[in-house]
């Protein structure tokens, strides 16, 4: 058949990571497009099933957790947020790089030295891709456990990895 081109094989998706057996130092949770229509604390401002699952995971598994916001950068879960409409995926590569540097600088300010810290990013690629190399360069053991999973697979991953909330967890460092 003239002009026929064989389809390219789909590259294999990376296997998701199993959750760590022990607590994680810091979990960074990606925001969501669905937001409350009035000011609320970040932990309840974002209103999607994915954010809810990520938040529950962070509260149960980590010593500290923060929200990653395209508009506000690193956000303490108790910080009051007003409605906004900015998506990191819609921003230029230069913006995302500068955003990631800002987030890491804020994280260092509230958490101190990141060397040897275990950090998980539970967010989309637009958020995780510019952050991972900067966190690793800062000496953190940074990972994205659900990398390569489709939406339904990610939701299932969080459902499979539900655990009870740890009583010694703190929601984050200083307010951002």
C-alpha positions, -999 to 999 in steps of 0.1 A, spaced: 0 0 0 16 32 -12 17 60 14 10 37 43 30 44 74 32 19 102 19 33 135 46 43 160 46 21 191 34 38 222 64 43 246 60 23 278 47 43 307 68 42 339 54 19 366 40 38 396 60 37 427 47 18 457 41 41 487 70 43 512 66 21 542 73 49 565 63 86 567 75 111 541 91 143 552 71 166 528 43 160 503 36 186 477 0 183 464 -11 198 431 -40 222 431 -71 216 410 -91 235 384 -123 232 405 -122 257 433 -146 271 459 -163 303 448 -155 321 481 -123 324 501 -114 293 521 -83 276 535 -63 259 508 -70 224 523 -107 228 514 -105 255 486 -97 230 459 -127 207 452 -119 178 429 -119 141 437 -82 140 428 -73 168 452 -93 152 480 -75 120 476 -41 136 474 -49 157 505 -59 126 525 -28 108 514 -6 138 524 -22 142 558 -18 105 565 17 99 551 38 130 557 53 151 584 44 183 565 24 190 533 18 220 511 -3 228 480 13 237 447 -6 266 432 0 281 397 -10 315 411 5 314 446 34 289 444 39 269 476 8 273 499 3 262 535 -29 241 538 -43 267 562 -36 297 541 -68 315 530 -71 316 492 -95 336 470 -108 323 437 -84 326 408 -81 311 373 -45 303 365 -33 269 353 5 261 352 0 239 321 -12 271 302 20 290 311 52 292 291 82 270 299 101 300 312 72 308 335 71 272 348 109 272 354 107 305 373 77 292 392 96 261 403 125 282 415 101 303 435 85 272 450 118 256 460 130 289 476 97 292 496 101 255 506 136 262 518 125 292 538 97 273 557 114 239 559 151 247 560 178 226 544 163 201 520 194 178 519 184 142 528 147 151 530 122 127 514 97 147 492 69 133 472 51 154 445 15 145 439 7 167 410 6 168 372 36 169 349 34 207 345 41 210 382 64 181 388 87 183 358 103 217 367 104 209 404 120 174 405 154 184 392 156 215 415 146 195 446 172 168 437 198 194 431 190 207 466 199 172 479 163 160 485 151 125 476 123 137 454 99 115 436 65 115 418 49 82 428 20 83 403 40 93 373 27 77 341 -7 68 355 -39 79 337 -66 98 357 -86 67 367 -54 48 376 -42 77 398 -76 78 416 -73 40 421 -37 43 434 -49 67 461 -78 45 470 -55 15 473 -31 34 494 -55 49 519 -43 48 555 -55 63 587 -43 98 596 -12 100 617 -17 119 649 18 134 650 16 151 616 17 188 613 0 204 582 31 224 571 56 250 582 51 287 585 23 303 566 31 312 531 
